[in-house]
Amino acid sequence: MKKTLLVALFATIGLTACSEAEKPEATVAGAANPASVFCEEQGGEVVIKDENGGQVGYCKLSDGRLIEEWTFMNESKEDKAEPVANMANPASVFCEEQGGKVIIKDGENGQVGYCQLADGTEVEEWEYFRQHNTEEEQTAESTIGMANPASVFCEEQGGKTITKDGADGQYSVCQLADGTEVEEWEYFRQHNQEAAEGELIGMANPSAVFCEEQGGQYFLNDEGEIKAGSCKLTDGKVVEAWEYYRANHKE
């Protein structure tokens, strides 16, 4: 039940950010895009393309075909018993909320979802979504009902999530009943090993993922009053993992 709750809370995150050339999709702050995770779990590669309405993520299959990643995930899961409604493409959801209908078409780079409006007009669904949602609105709306799984777990264990100021920005710790403070994602992973190896494999600590992607070694630093993740870089330098992540993901 607990794992299901966490999946439901976190599942719809995922606007793809990318460049024109085909390359793996970058990890985004907060967690991985479920559609991107699913693509890679099926042996595909996430690539990003510039469309007329903006950037779109595709899943490149082993046979070379490109399919819009959310379309690929939903079509692959539609015959399974597990509910896929909780993992719907945010752009598709928005289209239908506005009275539109999502249709799939073959585009230049693969299959693409379009929003067919009430007047018959067809607009690429992500373009339509972005046109009606500023960056601030997207952030505010996308977080409603989708709390950080680590924060949820902390509070379920009787802890309290506290935001602290670091050298490169804010980070969160879980203050336990005995007063101990542990970086919240570390606390979550320590007690959810089964989840980390199963359903929530795509929800690893983004700072840990980024550290290892850069060739670093991620470890838990027990020094000081707060247990926090650290990243040992290739030159031997040790930095706080979240600070390293934020320093390299500034807008």
C-alpha positions in Angstrom: 0.0 0.0 0.0 2.8 2.4 0.9 4.7 1.8 -2.3 1.5 2.3 -4.3 0.8 5.6 -2.5 4.3 6.8 -3.3 4.0 5.8 -7.0 0.6 7.6 -7.2 2.0 10.7 -5.6 5.0 10.9 -7.9 3.9 9.5 -11.2 2.9 12.3 -13.4 6.1 14.4 -13.3 7.8 14.8 -16.6 8.2 17.6 -19.1 11.2 16.6 -21.3 14.0 19.2 -21.7 16.4 18.7 -24.6 18.5 19.8 -27.6 18.0 19.2 -31.3 20.6 16.4 -31.6 19.7 12.9 -30.4 21.2 12.4 -27.0 20.1 10.8 -23.7 17.6 12.9 -21.8 19.1 14.8 -18.8 18.1 14.0 -15.3 15.7 16.6 -14.0 15.5 18.0 -10.5 13.0 16.0 -8.3 12.9 12.7 -10.1 13.0 10.9 -13.4 10.3 11.1 -16.0 8.3 7.9 -15.6 8.0 7.6 -19.4 11.7 8.0 -19.8 12.4 5.4 -17.1 10.0 2.9 -18.8 11.6 3.4 -22.2 15.1 2.6 -20.8 13.7 -0.4 -18.8 12.4 -1.8 -22.2 15.9 -1.5 -23.7 15.2 1.8 -25.5 17.1 5.0 -25.5 15.5 8.4 -24.7 16.3 11.0 -27.3 15.0 14.6 -27.7 13.9 16.5 -30.7 13.0 20.0 -31.5 9.4 20.1 -32.9 7.5 23.2 -34.2 5.9 23.6 -30.8 9.0 22.9 -28.6 11.2 20.0 -27.5 9.7 16.5 -27.3 11.1 13.3 -25.8 11.1 10.1 -27.9 11.9 6.5 -27.1 14.3 5.0 -29.7 13.6 1.3 -29.9 16.1 -1.4 -30.7 14.8 -1.6 -34.3 15.5 2.1 -34.7 11.9 3.3 -34.5 11.2 6.5 -32.6 7.9 6.8 -30.6 6.9 9.7 -28.4 7.9 8.4 -25.0 4.6 8.8 -23.2 2.7 7.2 -26.1 5.1 4.3 -25.9 4.6 3.8 -22.2 0.8 4.1 -22.2 0.4 1.8 -25.3 2.7 -0.8 -23.7 0.9 -0.8 -20.4 -2.7 -0.6 -21.6 -3.1 -4.4 -21.5 -1.7 -4.8 -18.0 -3.8 -4.9 -14.9 -1.9 -2.1 -13.2 -3.7 1.3 -13.5 -1.9 3.6 -16.0 -4.3 6.5 -15.4 -2.0 7.7 -12.6 0.9 7.9 -15.0 -0.8 9.8 -17.8 1.1 12.3 -19.9 0.5 15.7 -18.3 0.0 17.3 -21.7 -2.6 14.7 -22.6 -4.4 15.2 -19.2 -4.4 19.0 -19.8 -5.8 18.5 -23.3 -8.7 16.4 -22.1 -9.4 18.8 -19.1 -9.9 21.5 -21.7 -12.5 19.4 -23.5 -10.1 18.2 -26.2 -9.3 14.8 -27.5 -5.8 13.2 -27.7 -5.0 11.6 -31.1 -1.7 10.0 -32.1 -0.2 10.8 -35.5 2.9 9.7 -37.4 5.3 12.6 -37.4 8.7 13.2 -39.1 10.6 11.8 -36.1 8.0 9.2 -35.0 4.6 9.1 -33.4 3.4 12.3 -31.8 0.4 13.2 -29.7 -2.0 16.0 -30.8 -4.8 17.7 -29.0 -7.9 18.0 -31.1 -9.9 20.9 -29.8 -13.6 21.3 -29.7 -13.5 23.4 -32.9 -11.6 20.7 -34.7 -8.2 22.4 -34.5 -5.3 20.1 -33.9 -2.3 21.3 -31.9 0.7 19.2 -30.8 -0.2 18.4 -27.2 2.9 19.6 -25.5 2.8 22.9 -27.4 -0.8 23.4 -26.4 0.1 22.6 -22.8 3.0 25.1 -22.8 0.9 27.8 -24.4 -1.5 27.7 -21.5 0.9 27.2 -18.7 3.7 29.6 -17.8 6.8 28.1 -16.1 5.5 29.2 -12.7 2.0 27.8 -13.3 3.4 24.5 -14.5 5.6 24.2 -11.3 2.7 25.1 -9.0 0.1 22.9 -10.7 2.4 19.9 -11.2 3.3 19.7 -7.6 -0.3 19.6 -6.4 -0.9 16.0 -5.1 2.6 15.0 -6.1 4.6 15.5 -2.9 8.2 14.4 -2.7 8.1 10.7 -1.8 11.0 11.2 0.6 9.1 13.9 2.5 6.0 11.7 2.6 8.0 8.8 4.0 9.7 11.0 6.6 6.3 12.2 7.9 4.8 8.7 7.8 7.6 7.6 10.2 6.8 10.4 12.6 9.5 12.7 11.4 9.4 16.3 10.3 10.7 17.7 7.0 12.9 20.8 7.5 14.3 23.0 4.8 17.8 24.3 5.3 20.0 26.7 3.4 23.2 25.3 1.9 26.0 27.1 0.0 24.3 26.6 -3.3 20.6 26.6 -2.3 18.1 24.9 -0.1 17.9 21.2 0.8 15.6 19.2 3.0 16.4 17.0 6.0 14.1 14.6 8.0 14.2 15.4 11.7 13.4 12.2 13.5 11.6 11.9 16.8 14.9 11.7 18.7 16.1 15.0 17.1 18.5 13.3 14.6 18.5 15.0 11.2 19.1 12.9 8.1 19.1 14.1 4.5 15.5 13.1 3.5 16.4 11.1 0.4 19.1 9.2 2.3 16.6 8.3 5.0 14.0 7.2 2.3 16.5 5.0 0.5 17.9 3.4 3.7 14.4 2.2 4.6 13.1 1.5 1.1 15.7 -0.8 -0.4 13.0 -3.1 -1.8 11.3 -0.1 -3.4 14.6 1.1 -4.8 15.1 -2.2 -6.5 11.5 -2.6 -7.7 8.7 -0.2 -8.6 10.6 2.9 -7.6 13.8 2.2 -9.5 13.2 5.4 -11.5 13.0 7.5 -8.4 16.5 7.4 -7.1 18.0 10.5 -5.4 18.7 12.8 -8.4 21.9 14.1 -6.8 23.2 10.6 -6.4 22.4 9.8 -10.0 24.0 12.9 -11.3 27.1 12.3 -9.2 27.6 8.9 -10.7 26.8 10.1 -14.2 29.7 12.5 -13.9 32.0 9.6 -12.9 31.9 10.4 -9.2 31.3 8.1 -6.2 28.3 8.7 -4.1 28.4 7.9 -0.3 26.7 8.9 2.9 28.8 11.2 5.0 28.2 10.6 8.7 30.3 13.5 9.9 28.7 16.4 11.7 25.2 16.6 13.1 23.4 15.8 9.9 23.9 12.7 7.7 24.1 13.9 4.1 25.1 12.4 0.8 28.5 13.4 -0.6 30.0 13.0 -4.0 33.7 12.1 -4.4 34.7 13.5 -7.8 37.3 12.0 -10.2 39.9 14.4 -8.9 39.4 13.2 -5.3 37.5 16.2 -4.2 34.5 15.6 -1.9 31.4 17.8 -2.2 27.9 17.8 -0.8 25.9 15.9 -3.4 22.9 18.2 -3.6 25.1 21.3 -3.7 27.1 19.7 -6.6 23.8 18.9 -8.4 22.3 22.4 -8.0 25.6 24.1 -9.0 25.4 22.3 -12.3 21.7 22.7 -12.9 21.2 26.5 -12.5 18.8 28.0 -15.0 
